[in-house]
Amino acid sequence: QVQFVESGGGLVQPGGSLRLSCTVSGTIFSIYAMAWYRQAPGKQREVVASIFSGGTTNYADSVKGRFTISKDNAKNTVYLQMNTLKPEDTAVYYCNTRPPGGSWSAYWGQGTQVTVSS
């Protein structure tokens, strides 16, 4: 069973930065795609960024140019560098994974809270 442990969230002022980490177990990390999702209060969970085994990345329009997803296969860890944070980035952030050609996992970790506020 896949397991996710997210960390790195916190309270930050608008314009600030945070780096989220997610360590994954139960997958062949090097060939699986990884993604960061977020869920704000009262809203549906949405994908923020994804990275595939060949290094291709995709970003939601709302975070393009501000967020960067990366992964370290040796550490089974995916990162989300978030710069120029805005109040609308406030949410619980989760990571997820899927095998090549497969579906995103039905399992979720506890997430990490990001609050952007002055």
N, CA, C and O of each residue as an XYZ file, in Angstrom:
472
protein
N       0.841     -1.185      0.000
C       0.000      0.000      0.000
C       0.878      1.237      0.000
O       1.836      1.342      0.766
N       0.533      2.165     -0.869
C       1.309      3.395     -0.953
C       1.054      4.250      0.283
O      -0.061      4.289      0.802
N       2.087      4.930      0.745
C       1.974      5.840      1.873
C       2.694      7.138      1.553
O       3.756      7.147      0.931
N       2.083      8.242      1.996
C       2.632      9.576      1.763
C       2.836     10.282      3.102
O       1.990     10.209      3.992
N       3.967     10.963      3.227
C       4.206     11.794      4.405
C       4.616     13.176      3.921
O       5.740     13.384      3.464
N       3.673     14.125      4.032
C       3.916     15.489      3.587
C       4.404     16.339      4.750
O       4.028     16.107      5.899
N       5.246     17.328      4.445
C       5.754     18.243      5.467
C       6.181     19.543      4.814
O       6.259     19.646      3.589
N       6.458     20.536      5.653
C       6.999     21.787      5.159
C       6.031     22.954      5.138
O       6.425     24.081      4.838
N       4.780     22.701      5.448
C       3.806     23.782      5.449
C       4.012     24.725      6.620
O       4.862     24.505      7.483
N       3.197     25.800      6.626
C       3.294     26.760      7.712
C       2.570     28.036      7.372
O       1.844     28.120      6.381
N       2.782     29.038      8.218
C       2.202     30.361      8.029
C       3.254     31.264      7.405
O       4.373     31.361      7.909
N       2.899     31.920      6.315
C       3.842     32.788      5.626
C       3.102     34.023      5.142
O       1.909     33.968      4.844
N       3.814     35.129      5.068
C       3.209     36.372      4.590
C       3.105     36.359      3.068
O       3.871     35.664      2.401
N       2.173     37.115      2.518
C       2.101     37.237      1.052
C       3.450     37.656      0.485
O       4.131     38.525      1.030
N       3.820     37.019     -0.622
C       5.115     37.275     -1.237
C       6.218     36.363     -0.735
O       7.313     36.345     -1.296
N       5.942     35.618      0.304
C       6.948     34.728      0.885
C       7.071     33.410      0.140
O       6.430     33.192     -0.888
N       7.914     32.535      0.685
C       8.205     31.240      0.050
C       8.120     30.110      1.061
O       8.338     30.305      2.256
N       7.800     28.933      0.561
C       7.834     27.701      1.336
C       8.283     26.573      0.419
O       8.097     26.629     -0.797
N       8.877     25.549      1.021
C       9.236     24.351      0.279
C       8.584     23.148      0.948
O       8.885     22.818      2.095
N       7.698     22.509      0.220
C       7.024     21.320      0.721
C       7.780     20.070      0.299
O       8.405     20.029     -0.760
N       7.711     19.050      1.154
C       8.323     17.755      0.855
C       7.292     16.651      1.041
O       6.401     16.753      1.884
N       7.422     15.610      0.258
C       6.552     14.443      0.406
C       7.396     13.201      0.173
O       7.936     13.003     -0.916
N       7.505     12.373      1.189
C       8.224     11.115      1.071
C       7.216      9.997      0.848
O       6.204      9.902      1.543
N       7.511      9.152     -0.136
C       6.565      8.132     -0.589
C       7.157      6.744     -0.362
O       8.352      6.525     -0.560
N       6.316      5.823      0.050
C       6.719      4.425      0.146
C       5.653      3.566     -0.524
O       4.502      3.978     -0.669
N       6.060      2.365     -0.929
C       5.107      1.452     -1.544
C       4.965      1.614     -3.042
O       4.013      1.102     -3.630
N       5.914      2.329     -3.683
C       5.879      2.494     -5.134
C       7.273      2.268     -5.700
O       8.256      2.208     -4.962
N       7.341      2.143     -7.015
C       8.633      2.184     -7.704
C       8.829      3.650     -8.067
O       8.509      4.090     -9.172
N       9.360      4.385     -7.108
C       9.327      5.845     -7.157
C       9.915      6.398     -8.450
O       9.387      7.357     -9.013
N      10.992      5.804     -8.917
C      11.716      6.380    -10.055
C      10.900      6.369    -11.346
O      11.162      7.180    -12.235
N       9.921      5.474    -11.474
C       9.168      5.404    -12.727
C       7.734      5.896    -12.570
O       7.015      6.034    -13.560
N       7.317      6.160    -11.345
C       5.956      6.641    -11.113
C       5.885      8.158    -11.289
O       6.841      8.869    -10.979
N       4.772      8.637    -11.777
C       4.520     10.072    -11.811
C       4.147     10.534    -10.406
O       3.610      9.768     -9.606
N       4.439     11.786    -10.126
C       4.098     12.384     -8.832
C       3.353     13.691     -9.064
O       3.565     14.366    -10.071
N       2.494     14.037     -8.141
C       1.749     15.285     -8.264
C       1.499     15.882     -6.891
O       1.442     15.175     -5.885
N       1.354     17.179     -6.874
C       0.897     17.917     -5.696
C      -0.519     18.409     -5.972
O      -0.809     18.971     -7.028
N      -1.389     18.182     -4.996
C      -2.753     18.682     -5.018
C      -2.926     19.637     -3.841
O      -2.110     19.661     -2.920
N      -3.992     20.416     -3.885
C      -4.343     21.229     -2.733
C      -5.857     21.312     -2.598
O      -6.601     21.185     -3.570
N      -6.281     21.527     -1.371
C      -7.711     21.677     -1.108
C      -7.905     22.816     -0.126
O      -7.466     22.763      1.023
N      -8.576     23.843     -0.614
C      -8.910     24.988      0.221
C     -10.258     24.739      0.881
O     -11.047     23.935      0.385
N     -10.537     25.422      2.003
C     -11.816     25.227      2.689
C     -12.997     25.456      1.766
O     -13.072     26.482      1.091
N     -13.915     24.509      1.735
C     -15.106     24.656      0.928
C     -14.922     24.436     -0.558
O     -15.852     24.639     -1.339
N     -13.727     24.022     -0.956
C     -13.450     23.813     -2.380
C     -13.008     22.372     -2.639
O     -12.594     21.654     -1.729
N     -13.109     21.979     -3.898
C     -12.653     20.642     -4.278
C     -11.131     20.583     -4.336
O     -10.459     21.592     -4.548
N     -10.613     19.393     -4.145
C      -9.179     19.196     -4.291
C      -8.796     19.410     -5.756
O      -9.486     18.938     -6.660
N      -7.692     20.123     -5.981
C      -7.259     20.412     -7.343
C      -5.776     20.091     -7.495
O      -5.001     20.195     -6.545
N      -5.403     19.703     -8.704
C      -3.993     19.428     -8.967
C      -3.252     20.743     -9.164
O      -3.741     21.657     -9.828
N      -2.081     20.818     -8.582
C      -1.261     22.024     -8.641
C      -0.100     21.840     -9.610
O       0.178     22.709    -10.435
N       0.577     20.694     -9.499
C       1.749     20.434    -10.326
C       1.977     18.935    -10.401
O       1.624     18.196     -9.482
N       2.569     18.493    -11.498
C       2.887     17.081    -11.659
C       4.235     16.939    -12.348
O       4.678     17.821    -13.083
N       4.883     15.792    -12.087
C       6.174     15.500    -12.692
C       6.200     14.030    -13.074
O       5.755     13.168    -12.316
N       6.730     13.757    -14.266
C       6.719     12.404    -14.792
C       8.138     11.856    -14.823
O       9.108     12.596    -14.663
N       8.244     10.541    -15.032
C       9.539      9.872    -14.877
C      10.606     10.464    -15.779
O      11.784     10.460    -15.421
N      10.220     10.975    -16.947
C      11.208     11.555    -17.857
C      11.572     12.985    -17.521
O      12.432     13.581    -18.170
N      10.916     13.542    -16.501
C      11.220     14.901    -16.068
C      10.227     15.947    -16.539
O      10.319     17.109    -16.144
N       9.277     15.551    -17.380
C       8.257     16.500    -17.831
C       7.435     16.984    -16.648
O       7.056     16.200    -15.778
N       7.163     18.281    -16.625
C       6.363     18.866    -15.554
C       5.155     19.603    -16.123
O       5.203     20.120    -17.240
N       4.090     19.649    -15.360
C       2.894     20.406    -15.700
C       2.469     21.211    -14.481
O       2.653     20.781    -13.343
N       1.899     22.385    -14.734
C       1.469     23.250    -13.650
C       0.078     23.798    -13.938
O      -0.293     24.027    -15.089
N      -0.683     24.002    -12.866
C      -1.939     24.723    -12.995
C      -1.621     26.165    -13.380
O      -0.597     26.714    -12.974
N      -2.498     26.765    -14.158
C      -2.264     28.139    -14.603
C      -2.069     29.089    -13.431
O      -1.310     30.053    -13.528
N      -2.747     28.821    -12.334
C      -2.704     29.726    -11.186
C      -1.339     29.749    -10.488
O      -1.059     30.664     -9.714
N      -0.491     28.754    -10.755
C       0.809     28.703    -10.059
C       1.995     28.766    -11.022
O       3.142     28.796    -10.577
N       1.745     28.787    -12.311
C       2.837     28.832    -13.289
C       3.736     30.026    -13.042
O       3.269     31.145    -12.834
N       5.036     29.769    -13.068
C       6.006     30.832    -12.843
C       6.295     31.112    -11.386
O       7.216     31.864    -11.068
N       5.509     30.510    -10.482
C       5.721     30.733     -9.045
C       6.108     29.448     -8.321
O       6.891     29.487     -7.372
N       5.576     28.324     -8.752
C       5.834     27.032     -8.095
C       6.717     26.170     -8.989
O       6.648     26.249    -10.215
N       7.548     25.345     -8.354
C       8.393     24.399     -9.078
C       8.337     23.041     -8.402
O       8.599     22.924     -7.205
N       7.995     22.015     -9.172
C       7.973     20.648     -8.652
C       9.270     19.950     -9.053
O       9.763     20.129    -10.166
N       9.810     19.161     -8.142
C      11.019     18.387     -8.429
C      10.979     17.108     -7.603
O      10.166     16.972     -6.689
N      11.860     16.177     -7.932
C      11.884     14.919     -7.187
C      13.303     14.416     -7.039
O      14.168     14.689     -7.871
N      13.526     13.680     -5.967
C      14.814     13.058     -5.696
C      14.569     11.562     -5.596
O      14.065     11.083     -4.580
N      14.921     10.818     -6.639
C      14.635      9.387     -6.664
C      15.391      8.634     -5.576
O      14.901      7.625     -5.069
N      16.561      9.107     -5.216
C      17.348      8.436     -4.182
C      16.686      8.530     -2.812
O      16.911      7.685     -1.945
N      15.870      9.560     -2.624
C      15.212      9.773     -1.333
C      13.714      9.468     -1.382
O      13.011      9.645     -0.387
N      13.225      9.009     -2.539
C      11.778      8.768     -2.701
C      10.959      9.984     -2.253
O       9.936      9.848     -1.582
N      11.421     11.148     -2.630
C      10.811     12.386     -2.153
C      10.531     13.327     -3.322
O      11.346     13.486     -4.231
N       9.362     13.939     -3.267
C       8.986     14.967     -4.224
C       8.843     16.287     -3.470
O       8.390     16.322     -2.325
N       9.236     17.362     -4.135
C       9.245     18.689     -3.511
C       8.335     19.641     -4.285
O       8.057     19.441     -5.468
N       7.886     20.668     -3.593
C       7.164     21.761     -4.243
C       7.727     23.064     -3.679
O       7.448     23.430     -2.538
N       8.511     23.749     -4.483
C       9.028     25.056     -4.108
C       7.979     26.094     -4.489
O       7.600     26.209     -5.654
N       7.520     26.839     -3.509
C       6.456     27.814     -3.727
C       6.999     29.204     -3.424
O       7.389     29.496     -2.293
N       7.019     30.049     -4.435
C       7.500     31.417     -4.290
C       6.367     32.394     -4.556
O       5.335     32.032     -5.121
N       6.573     33.618     -4.147
C       5.594     34.692     -4.364
C       4.196     34.221     -3.964
O       3.248     34.335     -4.741
N       4.082     33.704     -2.771
C       2.815     33.132     -2.319
C       1.747     34.204     -2.167
O       2.024     35.349     -1.809
N       0.512     33.793     -2.454
C      -0.646     34.663     -2.383
C      -1.650     34.094     -1.385
O      -1.632     32.895     -1.108
N      -2.517     34.932     -0.846
C      -3.536     34.415      0.083
C      -4.366     33.277     -0.528
O      -4.786     32.363      0.182
N      -4.597     33.334     -1.820
C      -5.392     32.285     -2.462
C      -4.659     30.952     -2.584
O      -5.246     29.960     -3.014
N      -3.395     30.924     -2.213
C      -2.659     29.655     -2.166
C      -2.912     28.912     -0.855
O      -2.470     27.775     -0.693
N      -3.613     29.542      0.070
C      -3.920     28.908      1.348
C      -4.746     27.646      1.130
O      -5.809     27.685      0.510
N      -4.245     26.531      1.647
C      -4.905     25.237      1.450
C      -4.112     24.163      2.181
O      -3.008     24.404      2.669
N      -4.697     22.979      2.244
C      -3.938     21.796      2.655
C      -3.371     21.172      1.387
O      -4.098     20.927      0.424
N      -2.079     20.921      1.397
C      -1.390     20.385      0.230
C      -1.106     18.903      0.435
O      -0.658     18.472      1.498
N      -1.380     18.141     -0.617
C      -1.193     16.689     -0.597
C      -0.364     16.260     -1.806
O      -0.361     16.937     -2.834
N       0.331     15.145     -1.680
C       0.968     14.573     -2.854
C       0.260     13.271     -3.231
O      -0.453     12.672     -2.426
N       0.478     12.862     -4.460
C      -0.125     11.629     -4.961
C       0.776     11.042     -6.032
O       1.698     11.703     -6.509
N       0.511      9.817     -6.403
C       1.379      9.128     -7.347
C       0.568      8.210     -8.246
O      -0.523      7.779     -7.872
N       1.091      7.909     -9.425
C       0.454      6.912    -10.268
C       1.502      6.188    -11.094
O       2.524      6.773    -11.454
N       1.256      4.923    -11.396
C       2.200      4.170    -12.230
C       2.058      4.591    -13.683
O       1.050      5.200    -14.041
N       3.021      4.289    -14.522
C       2.925      4.632    -15.945
C       1.642      4.072    -16.558
O       1.396      2.868    -16.488
N       0.849      4.914    -17.143
C      -0.388      4.484    -17.773
C      -1.505      4.157    -16.813
O      -2.585      3.746    -17.238
N      -1.269      4.330    -15.529
C      -2.265      3.976    -14.526
C      -3.022      5.173    -13.984
O      -2.971      6.263    -14.554
N      -3.725      4.965    -12.880
C      -4.533      6.004    -12.261
C      -3.855      6.542    -11.005
O      -3.035      5.862    -10.388
N      -4.208      7.769    -10.636
C      -3.708      8.335     -9.391
C      -4.246      7.532     -8.219
O      -5.354      6.996     -8.260
N      -3.425      7.464     -7.166
C      -3.755      6.623     -6.030
C      -5.023      7.090     -5.333
O      -5.309      8.286     -5.260
N      -5.780      6.121     -4.821
C      -6.974      6.426     -4.033
C      -6.599      6.746     -2.589
O      -7.437      7.194     -1.807
N      -5.338      6.512     -2.242
C      -4.883      6.787     -0.881
C      -4.290      8.190     -0.820
O      -3.719      8.685     -1.792
N      -4.436      8.813      0.334
C      -3.907     10.153      0.567
C      -3.206     10.188      1.912
O      -3.546      9.435      2.825
N      -2.224     11.071      2.024
C      -1.586     11.294      3.300
C      -2.380     12.302      4.119
O      -3.521     12.630      3.793
N      -1.756     12.785      5.184
C      -2.452     13.737      6.064
C      -2.396     15.149      5.526
O      -3.128     16.025      5.986
N      -1.529     15.373      4.550
C      -1.385     16.710      3.983
C      -0.581     17.625      4.886
O      -0.252     17.283      6.022
N      -0.274     18.801      4.350
C       0.428     19.826      5.126
C      -0.250     21.158      4.870
O      -0.502     21.528      3.724
N      -0.542     21.875      5.945
C      -1.307     23.130      5.845
C      -0.395     24.280      5.442
O       0.656     24.494      6.046
N      -0.801     25.009      4.428
C      -0.131     26.240      4.012
C      -1.114     27.388      4.199
O      -2.214     27.375      3.647
N      -0.706     28.375      4.978
C      -1.537     29.547      5.229
C      -0.750     30.787      4.833
O       0.337     31.041      5.352
N      -1.314     31.554      3.907
C      -0.674     32.782      3.446
C      -1.511     33.951      3.945
O      -2.639     34.167      3.502
N      -0.939     34.686      4.862
C      -1.696     35.760      5.496
C      -0.751     36.764      6.122
O       0.332     36.416      6.594
N      -1.182     38.020      6.117
C      -0.394     39.056      6.779
C      -0.869     39.252      8.213
O      -0.324     40.087      8.935
